[in-house]
Amino acid sequence: MRRIRKPFVVCLLAFVLLAPTVVHAEDPPFVDWTSLLPGLTAGYDPSSENLCKKGHENCVHAVVREMTDRFDGLSEECDFDSMFALTYLRTTEEYHRFWHEGHFVEPNWLNHYDAVFGEYYFRAHDAWQSGNRSAVPAAWKVAFEASDRKQVSGMGSIFLGMNAHINRDLPFVLASIGMVKPDGTSRKADHDTVNQFLNRISDAVFPEAAARFDPTVDDNNIPGTTWDDLAQFQAIPAWREMAWRNAELLVSAPNDAARALVAASIETYAATVAQSLKLTFGYNFLSSFKATDRDAYCRAHHNDV
């Protein structure tokens, strides 16, 4: 079976996912949460009646339900996109646990951040599924096409989704939600605090993904140690830092033309990384575990817990 070299995986696991979890009994009935956050550019406003714009925890619960519903559908179909959907969902759940531990200075801003970030993924996936390809960013096109054509391994599916969401989406999300507080101080401390809970994710997500969808996902794990996960994690803060700096460039651009150049640079970089990931993780004549094997394994195990 072909193995992905560990150093390469360490360098490429530069992804970030943000989101919430835990569904409580007292939660209100689920509604179409996306209608609560129109336009994707509404900045954080704690006085707003809009649950998502004000960063209310009920919006977090609604986002998790939306993510769960989408993942369940992809899982039942053994869609290759289920790998990223699972990763995002589990990261979302970890975010919510971390949020409840009281680590953030502006917890409601993080909830708003979470909702807008999630909507970027939902919108791209919905546009792809509906055939509106012109509305799908280039990095996401590579990811979705690779899934539809079953061109990459399970780890490749995860990486392609992570690249599109962190390298492409996150700078635009940050630029739209307000990077400074009303008093003019930066919100970067909370953005950086997210790195702490992301450190917990891969040790749990990869074994589950391997058990349910693709047993090659955890081929790089070193039994009896978490040092491999620590090494993989080191790429994440670097990519998140780059996203913040790109968002600063978007916000500080002196005019629309300059802002367009920054946006084009973000799109080009994410698309280029996507092509590299597709090549690296693509099935080829050296792959002993192929797309047909992944399909068969998923049909037998996707409901395993």
Long-range contacts (C-beta under 8 A, 24 or more apart in sequence): 1-216, 1-219, 1-287, 1-288, 1-289, 2-286, 2-287, 2-288, 2-289, 3-219, 3-220, 4-153, 4-155, 4-219, 4-220, 4-280, 4-281, 6-220, 6-228, 6-231, 8-280, 9-155, 9-220, 9-232, 10-231, 10-232, 10-234, 10-235, 11-235, 12-159, 12-235, 12-277, 12-280, 13-159, 13-162, 13-202, 13-232, 13-233, 13-235, 13-236, 14-162, 14-166, 14-167, 14-235, 14-236, 14-238, 14-239, 15-158, 15-159, 15-161, 15-162, 15-163, 15-165, 15-166, 15-235, 15-236, 15-239, 16-162, 16-165, 16-166, 16-170, 16-194, 16-198, 16-236, 16-239, 16-240, 16-243, 17-87, 17-88, 17-91, 17-92, 17-95, 17-162, 17-165, 17-166, 17-198, 17-201, 18-91, 18-92, 18-95, 18-110, 18-113, 18-114, 18-117, 18-194, 19-60, 19-63, 19-64, 19-67, 19-88, 19-89, 19-91, 19-92, 19-93, 19-95, 19-96, 19-114, 19-117, 19-118, 20-57, 20-60, 20-61, 20-63, 20-64, 20-92, 20-93, 20-95, 20-96, 20-99, 20-111, 20-114, 21-60, 21-64, 21-92, 21-93, 21-94, 21-95, 21-96, 21-97, 22-61, 22-64, 22-93, 22-96, 22-97, 22-100, 23-61, 23-64, 23-65, 24-61, 27-58, 27-61, 28-58, 30-62, 30-65, 31-62, 33-59, 33-62, 33-63, 33-65, 33-66, 33-115, 34-66, 34-119, 34-122, 36-62, 37-115, 37-116, 37-119, 40-116, 40-119, 40-120, 40-123, 40-176, 41-176, 42-176, 43-176, 43-177, 43-178, 44-108, 44-109, 44-112, 44-113, 44-177, 44-178, 46-108, 52-111, 52-112, 52-115, 52-116, 53-112, 54-108, 54-112, 55-107, 55-108, 55-109, 55-110, 55-111, 55-112, 56-108, 56-111, 57-111, 59-111, 59-112, 59-115, 60-96, 60-99, 60-111, 60-114, 60-115, 63-92, 63-114, 63-115, 63-118, 64-89, 64-92, 64-93, 64-96, 66-118, 66-122, 67-92, 67-118, 70-122, 70-125, 75-212, 75-213, 75-302, 75-303, 76-302, 78-213, 78-295, 78-298, 78-299, 78-302, 79-147, 80-146, 80-147, 80-148, 80-150, 80-152, 80-154, 80-157, 80-294, 81-125, 81-143, 81-144, 81-147, 81-157, 81-161, 82-213, 82-298, 82-302, 83-154, 83-157, 83-158, 83-161, 83-209, 83-213, 83-214, 83-217, 84-143, 84-157, 84-158, 84-160, 84-161, 84-162, 86-205, 86-208, 86-209, 86-212, 86-213, 87-158, 87-161, 87-162, 87-201, 87-205, 87-209, 88-118, 88-121, 88-161, 88-165, 90-201, 90-204, 90-205, 90-208, 91-198, 91-201, 91-205, 92-118, 94-197, 94-198, 94-200, 94-201, 95-194, 95-197, 97-197, 98-196, 98-197, 103-193, 103-196, 103-197, 104-190, 104-193, 105-189, 105-190, 106-181, 106-187, 106-190, 109-177, 109-178, 109-187, 109-190, 110-190, 110-194, 112-177, 113-173, 113-174, 113-177, 116-173, 116-176, 116-177, 117-165, 117-169, 117-170, 117-173, 120-165, 120-169, 120-172, 120-173, 121-161, 121-165, 121-169, 124-164, 124-169, 137-164, 137-168, 137-169, 137-267, 137-270, 137-271, 138-168, 138-267, 138-270, 138-271, 138-274, 139-163, 139-164, 139-167, 139-168, 139-267, 139-270, 139-271, 139-273, 139-274, 140-164, 140-168, 142-271, 142-274, 142-275, 142-277, 142-278, 143-274, 146-278, 146-282, 150-283, 150-291, 150-294, 150-295, 151-278, 151-282, 151-283, 151-291, 152-277, 152-278, 152-281, 152-282, 152-283, 153-214, 153-216, 153-217, 153-281, 153-282, 153-283, 153-287, 153-289, 153-294, 154-209, 154-210, 154-213, 154-214, 154-216, 154-217, 154-294, 155-214, 155-216, 155-217, 155-281, 156-277, 156-278, 156-280, 156-281, 156-282, 158-209, 158-217, 159-277, 159-281, 160-274, 160-277, 160-278, 160-281, 163-270, 163-273, 163-274, 163-277, 164-270, 164-274, 166-239, 166-240, 166-243, 167-239, 167-242, 167-243, 167-266, 167-269, 167-270, 167-273, 168-266, 168-267, 168-270, 168-271, 170-240, 170-243, 170-247, 171-243, 171-244, 171-246, 171-247, 171-250, 171-266, 172-247, 172-250, 172-263, 172-266, 173-247, 174-243, 174-244, 174-247, 175-247, 175-250, 175-251, 179-244, 179-247, 179-248, 179-251, 188-244, 191-240, 191-244, 192-237, 192-240, 194-240, 195-236, 195-237, 195-240, 198-233, 198-236, 199-229, 199-230, 199-233, 199-236, 202-229, 202-232, 202-233, 203-229, 211-301, 211-304, 212-298, 212-301, 212-302, 212-303, 212-304, 213-294, 213-297, 213-298, 213-301, 213-302, 214-289, 214-294, 214-297, 214-298, 215-289, 215-297, 216-289
